[in-house]
């Protein structure tokens, strides 16, 4: 049984809010940790730390568990990617909502977590020539920066991580990857995958050492996720490096990076100008 099949066996529900001591908390709310007495060394180390809520989950018995990312964790970005060691679960009785004064000004992490509308996801393997296209586009976008409300993540070949990120309720996800479509190498295209067709597909295999974005979307669509607007900014590759692979992009794909960056920035601008749905 693979990791995805194990996850499907878990009976959990994501909650959008929780009331603690008369105060409503949500994803992005800042809290102080109050682990119960008699815990382990880690509980002692985390006591009185402030953190940001990354998710609120309810198990099959109806008990709420609050997942947090520490304010002072230098690897907190790994927590946003849901990596072990950077996310911590607590019972509702073990966290204390911060007052309005303590929460303001909000930390950059809290601002990042508060319901971003758009996910920009780079996909690719830098050791397979032009397959590193999506990774490089996201790297340049990260350097330039995008407006608040947009989360930029380099997923590389981590298909499972992307599938779970697609469950987080983004209004739009922009995938960036190579897209072989019998065009001139370096041609950048905007594709809108047919989500209904993907849901009806029985192909659910996700490679552990590579990533086919359509396969990831198929898997995400079966995970009770409400996939909304999915766009793919794709580039026609020239080479994946053959059996031995290769580092670096081909010349036509390298020249297409700027065009892809501008396409993503234009899409983000238009999407953010549109009114958010209720």
PyMOL commands that set and color helices and strands:
alter all, ss='L'
color gray80, all
select helices_A, chain A and resi 3-9+41-46+76-80+92-94+100-103+108-113+129-144+159-165+195-200+213-221+242-244+251-273
alter helices_A, ss='H'
color red, helices_A
select strands_A, chain A and resi 13-15+18-20+23-25+30-33+50-58+64-70+88-91+95-97+118-123+150-156+172-178+188-191+229-235
alter strands_A, ss='S'
color yellow, strands_A
deselect
rebuild
show_as cartoon
